[in-house]
Amino acid sequence: MSKLKTTLLLIAFAVVAGYDIYLLLNAYHYGFSGQ
């Protein structure tokens, strides 16, 4: 049970981190194209 919980937490963290990086790259790209 605790192993499953850890796995789910890692997956959730990976998804959030990946989405954050995607948003940062998008903002970076559009920020420099827009100037």
mmCIF entry with sequence, helices, sheets and N, C-alpha, C, O atoms, coordinates in Angstrom:
data_MODEL
# 
_entry.id   MODEL 
# 
_entity.id                         1 
_entity.type                       polymer 
_entity.pdbx_number_of_molecules   1 
# 
_entity_poly.entity_id                      1 
_entity_poly.type                           'polypeptide(L)' 
_entity_poly.nstd_linkage                   no 
_entity_poly.nstd_monomer                   no 
_entity_poly.pdbx_seq_one_letter_code       MSKLKTTLLLIAFAVVAGYDIYLLLNAYHYGFSGQ 
_entity_poly.pdbx_seq_one_letter_code_can   MSKLKTTLLLIAFAVVAGYDIYLLLNAYHYGFSGQ 
_entity_poly.pdbx_strand_id                 A 
# 
loop_
_entity_poly_seq.entity_id 
_entity_poly_seq.num 
_entity_poly_seq.mon_id 
_entity_poly_seq.hetero 
1 1  MET n 
1 2  SER n 
1 3  LYS n 
1 4  LEU n 
1 5  LYS n 
1 6  THR n 
1 7  THR n 
1 8  LEU n 
1 9  LEU n 
1 10 LEU n 
1 11 ILE n 
1 12 ALA n 
1 13 PHE n 
1 14 ALA n 
1 15 VAL n 
1 16 VAL n 
1 17 ALA n 
1 18 GLY n 
1 19 TYR n 
1 20 ASP n 
1 21 ILE n 
1 22 TYR n 
1 23 LEU n 
1 24 LEU n 
1 25 LEU n 
1 26 ASN n 
1 27 ALA n 
1 28 TYR n 
1 29 HIS n 
1 30 TYR n 
1 31 GLY n 
1 32 PHE n 
1 33 SER n 
1 34 GLY n 
1 35 GLN n 
# 
_struct_asym.id          A 
_struct_asym.entity_id   1 
# 
_struct_conf.conf_type_id            HELX_P 
_struct_conf.id                      HELX_P1 
_struct_conf.pdbx_PDB_helix_id       AA1 
_struct_conf.beg_label_comp_id       SER 
_struct_conf.beg_label_asym_id       A 
_struct_conf.beg_label_seq_id        2 
_struct_conf.pdbx_beg_PDB_ins_code   ? 
_struct_conf.end_label_comp_id       GLY 
_struct_conf.end_label_asym_id       A 
_struct_conf.end_label_seq_id        34 
_struct_conf.pdbx_end_PDB_ins_code   ? 
_struct_conf.beg_auth_comp_id        SER 
_struct_conf.beg_auth_asym_id        A 
_struct_conf.beg_auth_seq_id         2 
_struct_conf.end_auth_comp_id        GLY 
_struct_conf.end_auth_asym_id        A 
_struct_conf.end_auth_seq_id         34 
_struct_conf.pdbx_PDB_helix_class    1 
_struct_conf.details                 ? 
_struct_conf.pdbx_PDB_helix_length   33 
# 
_struct_conf_type.id          HELX_P 
_struct_conf_type.criteria    ? 
_struct_conf_type.reference   ? 
# 
loop_
_atom_site.group_PDB 
_atom_site.id 
_atom_site.type_symbol 
_atom_site.label_atom_id 
_atom_site.label_alt_id 
_atom_site.label_comp_id 
_atom_site.label_asym_id 
_atom_site.label_entity_id 
_atom_site.label_seq_id 
_atom_site.pdbx_PDB_ins_code 
_atom_site.Cartn_x 
_atom_site.Cartn_y 
_atom_site.Cartn_z 
_atom_site.occupancy 
_atom_site.B_iso_or_equiv 
_atom_site.pdbx_formal_charge 
_atom_site.auth_seq_id 
_atom_site.auth_comp_id 
_atom_site.auth_asym_id 
_atom_site.auth_atom_id 
_atom_site.pdbx_PDB_model_num 
ATOM 1   N N  . MET A 1 1  ? 0.837  -1.207 0.000   1.00 0.00 ? 1  MET A N  1 
ATOM 2   C CA . MET A 1 1  ? 0.000  0.000  0.000   1.00 0.00 ? 1  MET A CA 1 
ATOM 3   C C  . MET A 1 1  ? 0.872  1.258  0.000   1.00 0.00 ? 1  MET A C  1 
ATOM 4   O O  . MET A 1 1  ? 0.625  2.199  -0.754  1.00 0.00 ? 1  MET A O  1 
ATOM 5   N N  . SER A 1 2  ? 1.899  1.256  0.862   1.00 0.00 ? 2  SER A N  1 
ATOM 6   C CA . SER A 1 2  ? 2.745  2.443  0.927   1.00 0.00 ? 2  SER A CA 1 
ATOM 7   C C  . SER A 1 2  ? 3.565  2.589  -0.349  1.00 0.00 ? 2  SER A C  1 
ATOM 8   O O  . SER A 1 2  ? 3.896  3.701  -0.759  1.00 0.00 ? 2  SER A O  1 
ATOM 9   N N  . LYS A 1 3  ? 3.893  1.447  -0.981  1.00 0.00 ? 3  LYS A N  1 
ATOM 10  C CA . LYS A 1 3  ? 4.645  1.509  -2.241  1.00 0.00 ? 3  LYS A CA 1 
ATOM 11  C C  . LYS A 1 3  ? 3.771  2.118  -3.334  1.00 0.00 ? 3  LYS A C  1 
ATOM 12  O O  . LYS A 1 3  ? 4.248  2.913  -4.144  1.00 0.00 ? 3  LYS A O  1 
ATOM 13  N N  . LEU A 1 4  ? 2.494  1.746  -3.355  1.00 0.00 ? 4  LEU A N  1 
ATOM 14  C CA . LEU A 1 4  ? 1.570  2.296  -4.342  1.00 0.00 ? 4  LEU A CA 1 
ATOM 15  C C  . LEU A 1 4  ? 1.412  3.799  -4.133  1.00 0.00 ? 4  LEU A C  1 
ATOM 16  O O  . LEU A 1 4  ? 1.387  4.571  -5.092  1.00 0.00 ? 4  LEU A O  1 
ATOM 17  N N  . LYS A 1 5  ? 1.308  4.203  -2.868  1.00 0.00 ? 5  LYS A N  1 
ATOM 18  C CA . LYS A 1 5  ? 1.156  5.621  -2.541  1.00 0.00 ? 5  LYS A CA 1 
ATOM 19  C C  . LYS A 1 5  ? 2.373  6.406  -3.031  1.00 0.00 ? 5  LYS A C  1 
ATOM 20  O O  . LYS A 1 5  ? 2.236  7.484  -3.610  1.00 0.00 ? 5  LYS A O  1 
ATOM 21  N N  . THR A 1 6  ? 3.561  5.855  -2.792  1.00 0.00 ? 6  THR A N  1 
ATOM 22  C CA . THR A 1 6  ? 4.795  6.518  -3.229  1.00 0.00 ? 6  THR A CA 1 
ATOM 23  C C  . THR A 1 6  ? 4.831  6.650  -4.748  1.00 0.00 ? 6  THR A C  1 
ATOM 24  O O  . THR A 1 6  ? 5.216  7.690  -5.282  1.00 0.00 ? 6  THR A O  1 
ATOM 25  N N  . THR A 1 7  ? 4.425  5.584  -5.437  1.00 0.00 ? 7  THR A N  1 
ATOM 26  C CA . THR A 1 7  ? 4.410  5.613  -6.903  1.00 0.00 ? 7  THR A CA 1 
ATOM 27  C C  . THR A 1 7  ? 3.460  6.682  -7.414  1.00 0.00 ? 7  THR A C  1 
ATOM 28  O O  . THR A 1 7  ? 3.794  7.427  -8.335  1.00 0.00 ? 7  THR A O  1 
ATOM 29  N N  . LEU A 1 8  ? 2.274  6.759  -6.817  1.00 0.00 ? 8  LEU A N  1 
ATOM 30  C CA . LEU A 1 8  ? 1.298  7.764  -7.245  1.00 0.00 ? 8  LEU A CA 1 
ATOM 31  C C  . LEU A 1 8  ? 1.825  9.169  -6.990  1.00 0.00 ? 8  LEU A C  1 
ATOM 32  O O  . LEU A 1 8  ? 1.635  10.063 -7.814  1.00 0.00 ? 8  LEU A O  1 
ATOM 33  N N  . LEU A 1 9  ? 2.483  9.367  -5.856  1.00 0.00 ? 9  LEU A N  1 
ATOM 34  C CA . LEU A 1 9  ? 3.051  10.682 -5.556  1.00 0.00 ? 9  LEU A CA 1 
ATOM 35  C C  . LEU A 1 9  ? 4.120  11.054 -6.579  1.00 0.00 ? 9  LEU A C  1 
ATOM 36  O O  . LEU A 1 9  ? 4.173  12.193 -7.042  1.00 0.00 ? 9  LEU A O  1 
ATOM 37  N N  . LEU A 1 10 ? 4.968  10.093 -6.931  1.00 0.00 ? 10 LEU A N  1 
ATOM 38  C CA . LEU A 1 10 ? 6.015  10.359 -7.923  1.00 0.00 ? 10 LEU A CA 1 
ATOM 39  C C  . LEU A 1 10 ? 5.414  10.708 -9.279  1.00 0.00 ? 10 LEU A C  1 
ATOM 40  O O  . LEU A 1 10 ? 5.886  11.619 -9.959  1.00 0.00 ? 10 LEU A O  1 
ATOM 41  N N  . ILE A 1 11 ? 4.365  9.976  -9.671  1.00 0.00 ? 11 ILE A N  1 
ATOM 42  C CA . ILE A 1 11 ? 3.709  10.253 -10.955 1.00 0.00 ? 11 ILE A CA 1 
ATOM 43  C C  . ILE A 1 11 ? 3.092  11.649 -10.930 1.00 0.00 ? 11 ILE A C  1 
ATOM 44  O O  . ILE A 1 11 ? 3.239  12.417 -11.881 1.00 0.00 ? 11 ILE A O  1 
ATOM 45  N N  . ALA A 1 12 ? 2.402  11.972 -9.840  1.00 0.00 ? 12 ALA A N  1 
ATOM 46  C CA . ALA A 1 12 ? 1.771  13.293 -9.727  1.00 0.00 ? 12 ALA A CA 1 
ATOM 47  C C  . ALA A 1 12 ? 2.834  14.388 -9.787  1.00 0.00 ? 12 ALA A C  1 
ATOM 48  O O  . ALA A 1 12 ? 2.646  15.403 -10.458 1.00 0.00 ? 12 ALA A O  1 
ATOM 49  N N  . PHE A 1 13 ? 3.946  14.182 -9.088  1.00 0.00 ? 13 PHE A N  1 
ATOM 50  C CA . PHE A 1 13 ? 5.031  15.162 -9.092  1.00 0.00 ? 13 PHE A CA 1 
ATOM 51  C C  . PHE A 1 13 ? 5.603  15.336 -10.493 1.00 0.00 ? 13 PHE A C  1 
ATOM 52  O O  . PHE A 1 13 ? 5.866  16.460 -10.924 1.00 0.00 ? 13 PHE A O  1 
ATOM 53  N N  . ALA A 1 14 ? 5.797  14.227 -11.207 1.00 0.00 ? 14 ALA A N  1 
ATOM 54  C CA . ALA A 1 14 ? 6.345  14.285 -12.559 1.00 0.00 ? 14 ALA A CA 1 
ATOM 55  C C  . ALA A 1 14 ? 5.410  15.048 -13.491 1.00 0.00 ? 14 ALA A C  1 
ATOM 56  O O  . ALA A 1 14 ? 5.862  15.837 -14.320 1.00 0.00 ? 14 ALA A O  1 
ATOM 57  N N  . VAL A 1 15 ? 4.107  14.811 -13.354 1.00 0.00 ? 15 VAL A N  1 
ATOM 58  C CA . VAL A 1 15 ? 3.133  15.501 -14.210 1.00 0.00 ? 15 VAL A CA 1 
ATOM 59  C C  . VAL A 1 15 ? 3.151  17.001 -13.931 1.00 0.00 ? 15 VAL A C  1 
ATOM 60  O O  . VAL A 1 15 ? 3.179  17.812 -14.858 1.00 0.00 ? 15 VAL A O  1 
ATOM 61  N N  . VAL A 1 16 ? 3.135  17.366 -12.644 1.00 0.00 ? 16 VAL A N  1 
ATOM 62  C CA . VAL A 1 16 ? 3.143  18.791 -12.279 1.00 0.00 ? 16 VAL A CA 1 
ATOM 63  C C  . VAL A 1 16 ? 4.431  19.460 -12.738 1.00 0.00 ? 16 VAL A C  1 
ATOM 64  O O  . VAL A 1 16 ? 4.399  20.558 -13.292 1.00 0.00 ? 16 VAL A O  1 
ATOM 65  N N  . ALA A 1 17 ? 5.567  18.799 -12.510 1.00 0.00 ? 17 ALA A N  1 
ATOM 66  C CA . ALA A 1 17 ? 6.853  19.368 -12.906 1.00 0.00 ? 17 ALA A CA 1 
ATOM 67  C C  . ALA A 1 17 ? 6.918  19.519 -14.428 1.00 0.00 ? 17 ALA A C  1 
ATOM 68  O O  . ALA A 1 17 ? 7.380  20.542 -14.934 1.00 0.00 ? 17 ALA A O  1 
ATOM 69  N N  . GLY A 1 18 ? 6.458  18.503 -15.150 1.00 0.00 ? 18 GLY A N  1 
ATOM 70  C CA . GLY A 1 18 ? 6.458  18.572 -16.607 1.00 0.00 ? 18 GLY A CA 1 
ATOM 71  C C  . GLY A 1 18 ? 5.585  19.701 -17.121 1.00 0.00 ? 18 GLY A C  1 
ATOM 72  O O  . GLY A 1 18 ? 5.958  20.400 -18.064 1.00 0.00 ? 18 GLY A O  1 
ATOM 73  N N  . TYR A 1 19 ? 4.413  19.885 -16.500 1.00 0.00 ? 19 TYR A N  1 
ATOM 74  C CA . TYR A 1 19 ? 3.517  20.960 -16.927 1.00 0.00 ? 19 TYR A CA 1 
ATOM 75  C C  . TYR A 1 19 ? 4.134  22.319 -16.629 1.00 0.00 ? 19 TYR A C  1 
ATOM 76  O O  . TYR A 1 19 ? 4.027  23.243 -17.436 1.00 0.00 ? 19 TYR A O  1 
ATOM 77  N N  . ASP A 1 20 ? 4.786  22.446 -15.459 1.00 0.00 ? 20 ASP A N  1 
ATOM 78  C CA . ASP A 1 20 ? 5.464  23.692 -15.101 1.00 0.00 ? 20 ASP A CA 1 
ATOM 79  C C  . ASP A 1 20 ? 6.539  24.035 -16.122 1.00 0.00 ? 20 ASP A C  1 
ATOM 80  O O  . ASP A 1 20 ? 6.629  25.173 -16.582 1.00 0.00 ? 20 ASP A O  1 
ATOM 81  N N  . ILE A 1 21 ? 7.355  23.043 -16.474 1.00 0.00 ? 21 ILE A N  1 
ATOM 82  C CA . ILE A 1 21 ? 8.432  23.273 -17.444 1.00 0.00 ? 21 ILE A CA 1 
ATOM 83  C C  . ILE A 1 21 ? 7.844  23.677 -18.796 1.00 0.00 ? 21 ILE A C  1 
ATOM 84  O O  . ILE A 1 21 ? 8.369  24.563 -19.470 1.00 0.00 ? 21 ILE A O  1 
ATOM 85  N N  . TYR A 1 22 ? 6.750  23.020 -19.185 1.00 0.00 ? 22 TYR A N  1 
ATOM 86  C CA . TYR A 1 22 ? 6.084  23.350 -20.448 1.00 0.00 ? 22 TYR A CA 1 
ATOM 87  C C  . TYR A 1 22 ? 5.604  24.798 -20.443 1.00 0.00 ? 22 TYR A C  1 
ATOM 88  O O  . TYR A 1 22 ? 5.794  25.519 -21.422 1.00 0.00 ? 22 TYR A O  1 
ATOM 89  N N  . LEU A 1 23 ? 4.981  25.225 -19.342 1.00 0.00 ? 23 LEU A N  1 
ATOM 90  C CA . LEU A 1 23 ? 4.500  26.604 -19.252 1.00 0.00 ? 23 LEU A CA 1 
ATOM 91  C C  . LEU A 1 23 ? 5.662  27.590 -19.277 1.00 0.00 ? 23 LEU A C  1 
ATOM 92  O O  . LEU A 1 23 ? 5.583  28.631 -19.930 1.00 0.00 ? 23 LEU A O  1 
ATOM 93  N N  . LEU A 1 24 ? 6.745  27.262 -18.565 1.00 0.00 ? 24 LEU A N  1 
ATOM 94  C CA . LEU A 1 24 ? 7.910  28.149 -18.548 1.00 0.00 ? 24 LEU A CA 1 
ATOM 95  C C  . LEU A 1 24 ? 8.508  28.289 -19.943 1.00 0.00 ? 24 LEU A C  1 
ATOM 96  O O  . LEU A 1 24 ? 8.842  29.396 -20.367 1.00 0.00 ? 24 LEU A O  1 
ATOM 97  N N  . LEU A 1 25 ? 8.644  27.174 -20.659 1.00 0.00 ? 25 LEU A N  1 
ATOM 98  C CA . LEU A 1 25 ? 9.200  27.228 -22.010 1.00 0.00 ? 25 LEU A CA 1 
ATOM 99  C C  . LEU A 1 25 ? 8.285  28.021 -22.934 1.00 0.00 ? 25 LEU A C  1 
ATOM 100 O O  . LEU A 1 25 ? 8.760  28.782 -23.777 1.00 0.00 ? 25 LEU A O  1 
ATOM 101 N N  . ASN A 1 26 ? 6.981  27.846 -22.778 1.00 0.00 ? 26 ASN A N  1 
ATOM 102 C CA . ASN A 1 26 ? 6.022  28.592 -23.588 1.00 0.00 ? 26 ASN A CA 1 
ATOM 103 C C  . ASN A 1 26 ? 6.147  30.086 -23.324 1.00 0.00 ? 26 ASN A C  1 
ATOM 104 O O  . ASN A 1 26 ? 6.195  30.883 -24.261 1.00 0.00 ? 26 ASN A O  1 
ATOM 105 N N  . ALA A 1 27 ? 6.201  30.469 -22.051 1.00 0.00 ? 27 ALA A N  1 
ATOM 106 C CA . ALA A 1 27 ? 6.309  31.883 -21.685 1.00 0.00 ? 27 ALA A CA 1 
ATOM 107 C C  . ALA A 1 27 ? 7.621  32.455 -22.213 1.00 0.00 ? 27 ALA A C  1 
ATOM 108 O O  . ALA A 1 27 ? 7.655  33.576 -22.722 1.00 0.00 ? 27 ALA A O  1 
ATOM 109 N N  . TYR A 1 28 ? 8.697  31.685 -22.092 1.00 0.00 ? 28 TYR A N  1 
ATOM 110 C CA . TYR A 1 28 ? 10.015 32.114 -22.557 1.00 0.00 ? 28 TYR A CA 1 
ATOM 111 C C  . TYR A 1 28 ? 9.976  32.343 -24.064 1.00 0.00 ? 28 TYR A C  1 
ATOM 112 O O  . TYR A 1 28 ? 10.436 33.373 -24.556 1.00 0.00 ? 28 TYR A O  1 
ATOM 113 N N  . HIS A 1 29 ? 9.426  31.375 -24.789 1.00 0.00 ? 29 HIS A N  1 
ATOM 114 C CA . HIS A 1 29 ? 9.371  31.455 -26.245 1.00 0.00 ? 29 HIS A CA 1 
ATOM 115 C C  . HIS A 1 29 ? 8.508  32.628 -26.702 1.00 0.00 ? 29 HIS A C  1 
ATOM 116 O O  . HIS A 1 29 ? 8.936  33.423 -27.538 1.00 0.00 ? 29 HIS A O  1 
ATOM 117 N N  . TYR A 1 30 ? 7.295  32.742 -26.160 1.00 0.00 ? 30 TYR A N  1 
ATOM 118 C CA . TYR A 1 30 ? 6.398  33.811 -26.596 1.00 0.00 ? 30 TYR A CA 1 
ATOM 119 C C  . TYR A 1 30 ? 6.884  35.170 -26.119 1.00 0.00 ? 30 TYR A C  1 
ATOM 120 O O  . TYR A 1 30 ? 6.694  36.173 -26.806 1.00 0.00 ? 30 TYR A O  1 
ATOM 121 N N  . GLY A 1 31 ? 7.510  35.211 -24.947 1.00 0.00 ? 31 GLY A N  1 
ATOM 122 C CA . GLY A 1 31 ? 8.047  36.477 -24.443 1.00 0.00 ? 31 GLY A CA 1 
ATOM 123 C C  . GLY A 1 31 ? 9.089  37.033 -25.396 1.00 0.00 ? 31 GLY A C  1 
ATOM 124 O O  . GLY A 1 31 ? 9.108  38.235 -25.660 1.00 0.00 ? 31 GLY A O  1 
ATOM 125 N N  . PHE A 1 32 ? 9.959  36.169 -25.917 1.00 0.00 ? 32 PHE A N  1 
ATOM 126 C CA . PHE A 1 32 ? 11.017 36.649 -26.799 1.00 0.00 ? 32 PHE A CA 1 
ATOM 127 C C  . PHE A 1 32 ? 10.523 36.865 -28.221 1.00 0.00 ? 32 PHE A C  1 
ATOM 128 O O  . PHE A 1 32 ? 11.056 37.723 -28.925 1.00 0.00 ? 32 PHE A O  1 
ATOM 129 N N  . SER A 1 33 ? 9.520  36.113 -28.664 1.00 0.00 ? 33 SER A N  1 
ATOM 130 C CA . SER A 1 33 ? 8.989  36.348 -30.011 1.00 0.00 ? 33 SER A CA 1 
ATOM 131 C C  . SER A 1 33 ? 8.191  37.634 -30.044 1.00 0.00 ? 33 SER A C  1 
ATOM 132 O O  . SER A 1 33 ? 8.209  38.358 -31.040 1.00 0.00 ? 33 SER A O  1 
ATOM 133 N N  . GLY A 1 34 ? 7.487  37.923 -28.950 1.00 0.00 ? 34 GLY A N  1 
ATOM 134 C CA . GLY A 1 34 ? 6.601  39.089 -28.911 1.00 0.00 ? 34 GLY A CA 1 
ATOM 135 C C  . GLY A 1 34 ? 7.349  40.399 -28.863 1.00 0.00 ? 34 GLY A C  1 
ATOM 136 O O  . GLY A 1 34 ? 6.812  41.421 -29.291 1.00 0.00 ? 34 GLY A O  1 
ATOM 137 N N  . GLN A 1 35 ? 8.582  40.408 -28.352 1.00 0.00 ? 35 GLN A N  1 
ATOM 138 C CA . GLN A 1 35 ? 9.315  41.670 -28.204 1.00 0.00 ? 35 GLN A CA 1 
ATOM 139 C C  . GLN A 1 35 ? 9.703  42.217 -29.564 1.00 0.00 ? 35 GLN A C  1 
ATOM 140 O O  . GLN A 1 35 ? 10.327 43.275 -29.649 1.00 0.00 ? 35 GLN A O  1 
# 
